[in-house]
Amino acid sequence: MAARLKITQIKSKVSEKQYQRDTLRSLGLKRIGDVVVRDDNSQNRGYVKTVAHLVKVEEID
């Protein structure tokens, strides 16, 4: 079974650039405290790197 990423939004997107807001929406995050579980692949790792200052990431099995 492939590894998964648990991504939690911990900061607001209000004062961020538009591309960072769009990245959060692509991940499925709408508000502080939202949690999504995504596959651990290069696309999702890139998304997380773009908004690393706004999210908390944990690897789950």
N, CA and C atoms as a LAMMPS dump frame, in Angstrom:
ITEM: TIMESTEP
0
ITEM: NUMBER OF ATOMS
183
ITEM: BOX BOUNDS ff ff ff
-5.0000000000000000e+02 5.0000000000000000e+02
-5.0000000000000000e+02 5.0000000000000000e+02
-5.0000000000000000e+02 5.0000000000000000e+02
ITEM: ATOMS id mol type element x y z
1 1 1 N 0.838 -1.179 0
2 1 2 C 0 0 0
3 1 3 C 0.886 1.246 0
4 2 1 N 0.535 2.192 -0.811
5 2 2 C 1.319 3.421 -0.923
6 2 3 C 1.117 4.321 0.289
7 3 1 N 2.118 5.118 0.567
8 3 2 C 2.027 6.073 1.671
9 3 3 C 1.026 7.169 1.318
10 4 1 N 0.475 7.772 2.348
11 4 2 C -0.497 8.844 2.161
12 4 3 C -0.037 10.043 2.981
13 5 1 N -0.522 11.214 2.612
14 5 2 C -0.211 12.451 3.325
15 5 3 C -1.479 13.002 3.955
16 6 1 N -1.414 13.304 5.242
17 6 2 C -2.509 13.981 5.934
18 6 3 C -2.117 15.453 6.002
19 7 1 N -2.879 16.3 5.317
20 7 2 C -2.542 17.72 5.194
21 7 3 C -3.593 18.539 5.932
22 8 1 N -3.149 19.361 6.868
23 8 2 C -4.029 20.196 7.683
24 8 3 C -3.686 21.659 7.472
25 9 1 N -4.685 22.481 7.158
26 9 2 C -4.446 23.921 7.025
27 9 3 C -4.39 24.523 8.42
28 10 1 N -3.294 25.238 8.716
29 10 2 C -3.113 25.805 10.06
30 10 3 C -3.083 27.323 10.068
31 11 1 N -2.988 27.949 8.886
32 11 2 C -2.969 29.405 8.807
33 11 3 C -3.93 29.888 7.733
34 12 1 N -4.308 31.147 7.833
35 12 2 C -5.239 31.746 6.9
36 12 3 C -4.57 32.048 5.562
37 13 1 N -5.381 32.009 4.507
38 13 2 C -4.884 32.322 3.168
39 13 3 C -5.167 33.768 2.767
40 14 1 N -5.754 34.547 3.636
41 14 2 C -6.234 35.885 3.308
42 14 3 C -5.147 36.791 2.737
43 15 1 N -3.991 36.835 3.348
44 15 2 C -2.958 37.769 2.897
45 15 3 C -1.957 37.132 1.938
46 16 1 N -2.278 35.954 1.429
47 16 2 C -1.353 35.237 0.552
48 16 3 C -1.593 35.576 -0.912
49 17 1 N -0.624 35.232 -1.744
50 17 2 C -0.725 35.478 -3.185
51 17 3 C -1.77 34.553 -3.798
52 18 1 N -2.29 34.948 -4.943
53 18 2 C -3.384 34.211 -5.585
54 18 3 C -2.992 32.773 -5.924
55 19 1 N -1.771 32.553 -6.384
56 19 2 C -1.385 31.19 -6.744
57 19 3 C -1.333 30.274 -5.523
58 20 1 N -1.035 30.831 -4.345
59 20 2 C -1.034 30.029 -3.123
60 20 3 C -2.465 29.712 -2.692
61 21 1 N -3.373 30.652 -2.853
62 21 2 C -4.79 30.398 -2.572
63 21 3 C -5.317 29.306 -3.49
64 22 1 N -4.947 29.392 -4.768
65 22 2 C -5.382 28.389 -5.74
66 22 3 C -4.837 27.008 -5.394
67 23 1 N -3.608 26.956 -4.918
68 23 2 C -3.006 25.685 -4.527
69 23 3 C -3.759 25.063 -3.36
70 24 1 N -4.134 25.873 -2.37
71 24 2 C -4.914 25.359 -1.245
72 24 3 C -6.241 24.777 -1.731
73 25 1 N -6.9 25.467 -2.659
74 25 2 C -8.165 24.962 -3.206
75 25 3 C -7.938 23.661 -3.972
76 26 1 N -6.833 23.556 -4.695
77 26 2 C -6.522 22.335 -5.434
78 26 3 C -6.321 21.159 -4.485
79 27 1 N -5.789 21.442 -3.321
80 27 2 C -5.616 20.399 -2.311
81 27 3 C -6.94 20.051 -1.63
82 28 1 N -7.931 20.911 -1.755
83 28 2 C -9.223 20.662 -1.13
84 28 3 C -9.378 21.338 0.223
85 29 1 N -8.526 22.316 0.51
86 29 2 C -8.574 23.024 1.793
87 29 3 C -9.286 24.356 1.619
88 30 1 N -10.283 24.602 2.477
89 30 2 C -11.077 25.823 2.366
90 30 3 C -10.909 26.752 3.558
91 31 1 N -10.653 26.183 4.733
92 31 2 C -10.562 27.022 5.93
93 31 3 C -9.588 26.409 6.929
94 32 1 N -9.206 27.203 7.914
95 32 2 C -8.29 26.739 8.947
96 32 3 C -8.908 25.532 9.651
97 33 1 N -8.105 24.499 9.845
98 33 2 C -8.574 23.293 10.513
99 33 3 C -9.035 22.202 9.566
100 34 1 N -9.204 22.52 8.287
101 34 2 C -9.584 21.505 7.306
102 34 3 C -8.46 20.492 7.15
103 35 1 N -8.839 19.219 6.975
104 35 2 C -7.884 18.128 6.821
105 35 3 C -8.241 17.34 5.572
106 36 1 N -7.234 17.024 4.762
107 36 2 C -7.416 16.148 3.608
108 36 3 C -6.343 15.074 3.645
109 37 1 N -6.655 13.931 3.07
110 37 2 C -5.684 12.846 2.934
111 37 3 C -5.477 12.627 1.447
112 38 1 N -4.231 12.77 1.01
113 38 2 C -3.897 12.65 -0.411
114 38 3 C -2.787 11.626 -0.582
115 39 1 N -2.687 11.057 -1.785
116 39 2 C -1.59 10.139 -2.094
117 39 3 C -0.261 10.879 -2.025
118 40 1 N 0.783 10.143 -1.64
119 40 2 C 2.121 10.716 -1.579
120 40 3 C 2.775 10.557 -2.946
121 41 1 N 2.624 11.578 -3.792
122 41 2 C 3.268 11.564 -5.103
123 41 3 C 3.909 12.923 -5.353
124 42 1 N 4.609 13.035 -6.465
125 42 2 C 5.362 14.266 -6.707
126 42 3 C 4.458 15.481 -6.9
127 43 1 N 3.274 15.293 -7.469
128 43 2 C 2.355 16.417 -7.657
129 43 3 C 1.904 16.978 -6.314
130 44 1 N 1.465 16.115 -5.424
131 44 2 C 1.001 16.576 -4.115
132 44 3 C 2.148 17.127 -3.275
133 45 1 N 3.347 16.566 -3.413
134 45 2 C 4.517 17.112 -2.706
135 45 3 C 4.818 18.532 -3.192
136 46 1 N 4.646 18.777 -4.472
137 46 2 C 4.851 20.118 -5.018
138 46 3 C 3.832 21.102 -4.477
139 47 1 N 2.57 20.663 -4.401
140 47 2 C 1.524 21.509 -3.815
141 47 3 C 1.893 21.883 -2.381
142 48 1 N 2.308 20.889 -1.614
143 48 2 C 2.635 21.117 -0.207
144 48 3 C 3.827 22.067 -0.084
145 49 1 N 4.807 21.914 -0.954
146 49 2 C 5.976 22.791 -0.901
147 49 3 C 5.583 24.239 -1.166
148 50 1 N 4.615 24.453 -2.062
149 50 2 C 4.162 25.806 -2.396
150 50 3 C 3.52 26.499 -1.204
151 51 1 N 2.783 25.756 -0.398
152 51 2 C 2.053 26.356 0.725
153 51 3 C 2.529 25.794 2.072
154 52 1 N 3.801 25.444 2.157
155 52 2 C 4.351 24.808 3.364
156 52 3 C 4.165 25.657 4.616
157 53 1 N 4.142 26.98 4.459
158 53 2 C 3.999 27.875 5.607
159 53 3 C 2.55 27.969 6.09
160 54 1 N 1.61 27.383 5.35
161 54 2 C 0.193 27.441 5.705
162 54 3 C -0.381 26.101 6.165
163 55 1 N 0.39 25.024 5.983
164 55 2 C -0.136 23.695 6.278
165 55 3 C 0.803 22.892 7.157
166 56 1 N 0.24 21.848 7.767
167 56 2 C 1.005 20.871 8.524
168 56 3 C 0.817 19.534 7.82
169 57 1 N 1.895 18.8 7.593
170 57 2 C 1.836 17.566 6.838
171 57 3 C 2.334 16.411 7.685
172 58 1 N 1.582 15.286 7.655
173 58 2 C 1.984 14.069 8.347
174 58 3 C 1.876 12.92 7.362
175 59 1 N 2.826 11.988 7.436
176 59 2 C 2.745 10.783 6.612
177 59 3 C 1.977 9.737 7.39
178 60 1 N 1.028 9.084 6.735
179 60 2 C 0.275 8.004 7.344
180 60 3 C 0.361 6.79 6.436
181 61 1 N 0.134 5.611 7.004
182 61 2 C 0.199 4.375 6.222
183 61 3 C -1.165 3.868 5.863
